[in-house]
Amino acid sequence: MGRPLPLIGHIKYVEPYGRLKISALGIEEQRVNGVIGFDPVATVTADSRMPSTARMKA
């Protein structure tokens, strides 16, 4: 079976403001929301693998 293929996409939009979050270890993290556009071929295979509420780390 092996590992699933990576999803290929690009960043379409990054919100112009961020927020500060304190981790459980007390480390400050700066976060922003963004929108990722997946390539059409990747979208067909992603529908079966990725829930609509998935989060991505970049």
MARKOLBA-864000 format. One record per atom (N, C-alpha, C): residue number from 1; residue in one letter; atom name; x, y, z. Coordinates in steps of 0.001 Angstrom, whole numbers. Last residue first. Layout:
- num / residuo / atomo / east / north / up
- NUM / A / CA / X / Y / Z
...
***
This chain:
- num / residuo / atomo / east / north / up
- 58 / A / N / 2001 / 24827 / 7719
- 58 / A / CA / 2997 / 25189 / 6698
- 58 / A / C / 4193 / 25837 / 7337
- 57 / K / N / -537 / 22562 / 8246
- 57 / K / CA / 563 / 23279 / 8855
- 57 / K / C / 1588 / 23584 / 7781
- 56 / M / N / -4051 / 22473 / 8037
- 56 / M / CA / -2753 / 22236 / 7444
- 56 / M / C / -1723 / 23083 / 8152
- 55 / R / N / -6992 / 20719 / 8941
- 55 / R / CA / -6086 / 21843 / 9134
- 55 / R / C / -4741 / 21477 / 8540
- 54 / A / N / -10257 / 19803 / 7722
- 54 / A / CA / -8826 / 19518 / 7934
- 54 / A / C / -8051 / 20803 / 8126
- 53 / T / N / -12938 / 19701 / 7264
- 53 / T / CA / -12469 / 20546 / 8377
- 53 / T / C / -10976 / 20340 / 8663
- 52 / S / N / -13477 / 17863 / 5320
- 52 / S / CA / -13631 / 19273 / 4974
- 52 / S / C / -13126 / 20203 / 6060
- 51 / P / N / -10930 / 15252 / 5281
- 51 / P / CA / -12213 / 15822 / 5705
- 51 / P / C / -12269 / 17323 / 5391
- 50 / M / N / -9392 / 13493 / 2671
- 50 / M / CA / -9284 / 14624 / 3573
- 50 / M / C / -10657 / 15151 / 3969
- 49 / R / N / -9793 / 11330 / 901
- 49 / R / CA / -8793 / 11240 / 1957
- 49 / R / C / -8871 / 12325 / 3018
- 48 / S / N / -11624 / 11765 / -1087
- 48 / S / CA / -11775 / 10533 / -327
- 48 / S / C / -10824 / 10461 / 863
- 47 / D / N / -10757 / 14186 / -2141
- 47 / D / CA / -12113 / 14072 / -1609
- 47 / D / C / -12291 / 12835 / -757
- 46 / A / N / -8260 / 13853 / -3308
- 46 / A / CA / -8332 / 14373 / -1943
- 46 / A / C / -9709 / 14198 / -1332
- 45 / T / N / -8574 / 13090 / -5933
- 45 / T / CA / -8117 / 12072 / -4985
- 45 / T / C / -8263 / 12540 / -3545
- 44 / V / N / -9519 / 15543 / -6960
- 44 / V / CA / -10279 / 14310 / -7183
- 44 / V / C / -9869 / 13247 / -6176
- 43 / T / N / -7493 / 17357 / -6326
- 43 / T / CA / -8806 / 17495 / -5712
- 43 / T / C / -9623 / 16219 / -5847
- 42 / A / N / -5354 / 16774 / -7959
- 42 / A / CA / -5243 / 16446 / -6543
- 42 / A / C / -6601 / 16495 / -5858
- 41 / V / N / -6281 / 17829 / -10365
- 41 / V / CA / -6025 / 16387 / -10275
- 41 / V / C / -5960 / 15956 / -8808
- 40 / P / N / -6462 / 20631 / -9752
- 40 / P / CA / -7649 / 19830 / -10084
- 40 / P / C / -7433 / 18324 / -9963
- 39 / D / N / -4644 / 21689 / -6832
- 39 / D / CA / -4679 / 21425 / -8266
- 39 / D / C / -5842 / 20497 / -8574
- 38 / F / N / -6144 / 23693 / -4286
- 38 / F / CA / -5518 / 22453 / -4732
- 38 / F / C / -5630 / 22322 / -6237
- 37 / G / N / -5549 / 26589 / -2581
- 37 / G / CA / -6199 / 26068 / -3774
- 37 / G / C / -5456 / 24833 / -4248
- 36 / I / N / -6054 / 27616 / 704
- 36 / I / CA / -5188 / 26869 / -205
- 36 / I / C / -6019 / 26364 / -1371
- 35 / V / N / -6184 / 30463 / 2687
- 35 / V / CA / -6948 / 29589 / 1795
- 35 / V / C / -5965 / 28939 / 830
- 34 / G / N / -5526 / 31149 / 6186
- 34 / G / CA / -5283 / 31259 / 4762
- 34 / G / C / -6156 / 30288 / 3994
- 33 / N / N / -4833 / 32836 / 9258
- 33 / N / CA / -5663 / 31947 / 8450
- 33 / N / C / -5348 / 32186 / 6982
- 32 / V / N / -1961 / 32809 / 11404
- 32 / V / CA / -2831 / 33488 / 10451
- 32 / V / C / -3663 / 32433 / 9730
- 31 / R / N / -278 / 33095 / 14566
- 31 / R / CA / -991 / 32323 / 13556
- 31 / R / C / -1809 / 33223 / 12652
- 30 / Q / N / 2379 / 32813 / 16741
- 30 / Q / CA / 1645 / 33750 / 15904
- 30 / Q / C / 1033 / 32960 / 14755
- 29 / E / N / 2714 / 31650 / 20016
- 29 / E / CA / 2669 / 31289 / 18605
- 29 / E / C / 1859 / 32331 / 17855
- 28 / E / N / 4615 / 31403 / 22943
- 28 / E / CA / 3747 / 32249 / 22128
- 28 / E / C / 3849 / 31838 / 20667
- 27 / I / N / 4546 / 28715 / 25197
- 27 / I / CA / 5245 / 29350 / 24086
- 27 / I / C / 4247 / 30155 / 23259
- 26 / G / N / 3509 / 27135 / 27193
- 26 / G / CA / 3720 / 28548 / 27478
- 26 / G / C / 4459 / 29298 / 26388
- 25 / L / N / 2788 / 24622 / 26565
- 25 / L / CA / 4108 / 24774 / 27189
- 25 / L / C / 4443 / 26230 / 27492
- 24 / A / N / 432 / 24977 / 25221
- 24 / A / CA / 368 / 24333 / 26538
- 24 / A / C / 1691 / 24450 / 27287
- 23 / S / N / 785 / 28270 / 23690
- 23 / S / CA / 713 / 26808 / 23677
- 23 / S / C / 652 / 26268 / 25106
- 22 / I / N / -1097 / 31044 / 22983
- 22 / I / CA / -131 / 30513 / 23932
- 22 / I / C / -298 / 28998 / 23969
- 21 / K / N / -1375 / 32984 / 20077
- 21 / K / CA / -1872 / 31860 / 20857
- 21 / K / C / -747 / 31376 / 21756
- 20 / L / N / -2407 / 35803 / 18348
- 20 / L / CA / -1391 / 35239 / 19225
- 20 / L / C / -2023 / 34131 / 20047
- 19 / R / N / -3174 / 36293 / 14912
- 19 / R / CA / -3573 / 36208 / 16318
- 19 / R / C / -2448 / 35527 / 17090
- 18 / G / N / -3257 / 38596 / 12114
- 18 / G / CA / -2953 / 37342 / 12785
- 18 / G / C / -3475 / 37352 / 14206
- 17 / Y / N / -4392 / 39854 / 8956
- 17 / Y / CA / -4184 / 39993 / 10389
- 17 / Y / C / -3932 / 38620 / 10979
- 16 / P / N / -4965 / 39378 / 6295
- 16 / P / CA / -3999 / 40428 / 6620
- 16 / P / C / -3767 / 40647 / 8122
- 15 / E / N / -4992 / 35942 / 5240
- 15 / E / CA / -5664 / 37070 / 5894
- 15 / E / C / -4633 / 38091 / 6368
- 14 / V / N / -4016 / 34901 / 2118
- 14 / V / CA / -3619 / 34922 / 3527
- 14 / V / C / -4278 / 36145 / 4146
- 13 / Y / N / -4846 / 32877 / -656
- 13 / Y / CA / -5132 / 34064 / 132
- 13 / Y / C / -4633 / 33868 / 1560
- 12 / K / N / -3781 / 30694 / -2006
- 12 / K / CA / -4597 / 31658 / -2744
- 12 / K / C / -4746 / 32965 / -1980
- 11 / I / N / -1024 / 28649 / -2276
- 11 / I / CA / -1712 / 29570 / -1375
- 11 / I / C / -2459 / 30602 / -2213
- 10 / H / N / -1503 / 25516 / -3973
- 10 / H / CA / -826 / 26795 / -3784
- 10 / H / C / -1671 / 27686 / -2876
- 9 / G / N / -824 / 21946 / -4158
- 9 / G / CA / -1666 / 23128 / -4206
- 9 / G / C / -832 / 24390 / -4037
- 8 / I / N / -1009 / 18487 / -3962
- 8 / I / CA / -303 / 19613 / -4549
- 8 / I / C / -1268 / 20800 / -4638
- 7 / L / N / -695 / 16064 / -1500
- 7 / L / CA / -1635 / 16943 / -2198
- 7 / L / C / -876 / 18166 / -2687
- 6 / P / N / 1242 / 13038 / -1887
- 6 / P / CA / 1026 / 14382 / -1325
- 6 / P / C / -4 / 15150 / -2151
- 5 / L / N / -159 / 9720 / -1678
- 5 / L / CA / 517 / 10763 / -2441
- 5 / L / C / 272 / 12126 / -1805
- 4 / P / N / 242 / 7623 / 1225
- 4 / P / CA / -583 / 8321 / 226
- 4 / P / C / 233 / 9405 / -483
- 3 / R / N / 2641 / 4913 / 1399
- 3 / R / CA / 2111 / 6191 / 1868
- 3 / R / C / 1244 / 6832 / 803
- 2 / G / N / 1749 / 1407 / 934
- 2 / G / CA / 2613 / 2579 / 951
- 2 / G / C / 1911 / 3820 / 1465
- 1 / M / N / 826 / -1197 / 0
- 1 / M / CA / 0 / 0 / 0
- 1 / M / C / 863 / 1250 / 0
***
